Amino acid sequence: MRVGVLTGGGDCPGLNAVIRAVGRRVMTHGHEFVGIREGWHGLVEGIFEPLGPREISGLLPRGGTIIGTTRTNPYKLDGGVDKVQQNFSGAGLDALVAIGGEDTLGVAARLFEERQFPVVGVPKTIDNDLSATDYTFGFDTAVWIATEAIDRLHTTAESHNRVMVVEVMGRHTGWIAVMSGIAGGADMILIPEQPIPIEQARDQLRRRHERGKDFSIVVVSEGYELDGAGDAGELDQFGHVRLSQRGVGDALAREIEQRTGYETRVTVLGHVQRGGSPTPRDRVLATRFGLKAADLVESGSFGRMAALRGDAIVDVSLAEATSELKTVPSSWYDVARAFFG
Ligand code: F6P
């Protein structure tokens, strides 16, 4: 067999660890392993790269993706899906492992459903917003990075008696904000799923300061709706806006300062959350997902995705995994809320 692998969407720590695990297992089974460059773009254009033992060695701690990634959607390109199929067959490929989030795997699910394309999925994203898996790899690293930043902001906030607003990624869900906020001891966390009005946030901060605390840490998710945040700009091929462009952190800091009189600063963590080496937890999860994906290929179980349920690696249908976003349940937010103000 010739097994292809692609990484699509935003990169995240652990992609290379998956490539390594899939490669190790398919090569052990005597198959060839082929990298497809830059996500679906590589299949639309037919850009391949053979991957052997040398290419997949030393990848475990390496951030990013050695085969590149884009947000290409073949369904939005003229003849894109036909080209995917032609190039796939032309390269003599028998199976595809698609590593991605809701967009990349949404394409995989559709290809499988409409054309019986031999694809299996591996769930990645720092946002942790994919249904059907308890966690995606990349998320733990992003939370670790955000928590470290919050810890550092605590000391400078305290020295200057300031409010520090920290804007984190997460798109339309608040997973990174809630988890890093709990871990970092945030005094207020604002996420899209819990649209707390700014007046309520202001009152909580005031109460805290009246109790004798002279500083506060506010974590805000980039997707939190706030009047005064800017325009998100153009849509990408999957119909997403660039939430980071709205400047919700800046707008929030302005509001807080105006409404409370407390000196306020903002830190936008941005792509730092996606860069660098994965945490041990993400390396292990990525490795287990990669082995599972290779096993699904071996058994011909296409249209499936590796997933984490509790502590077990299972497989679920790609259709199920991409049908809806996994938002932060209020029970998680209640844990964070217990420490507000
Ligand atoms: O989906 C991962 C993510 O990092 C989101 O949290 C964020 O909104 C988006 O990608 C940023 O995308 P880009 O890398 O295209 O700026």
Residues whose N, C-alpha, C, O or C-beta is under 5 A from the ligand:
A	BS01	F6P	G10 D127 M169 G170 R171 L243
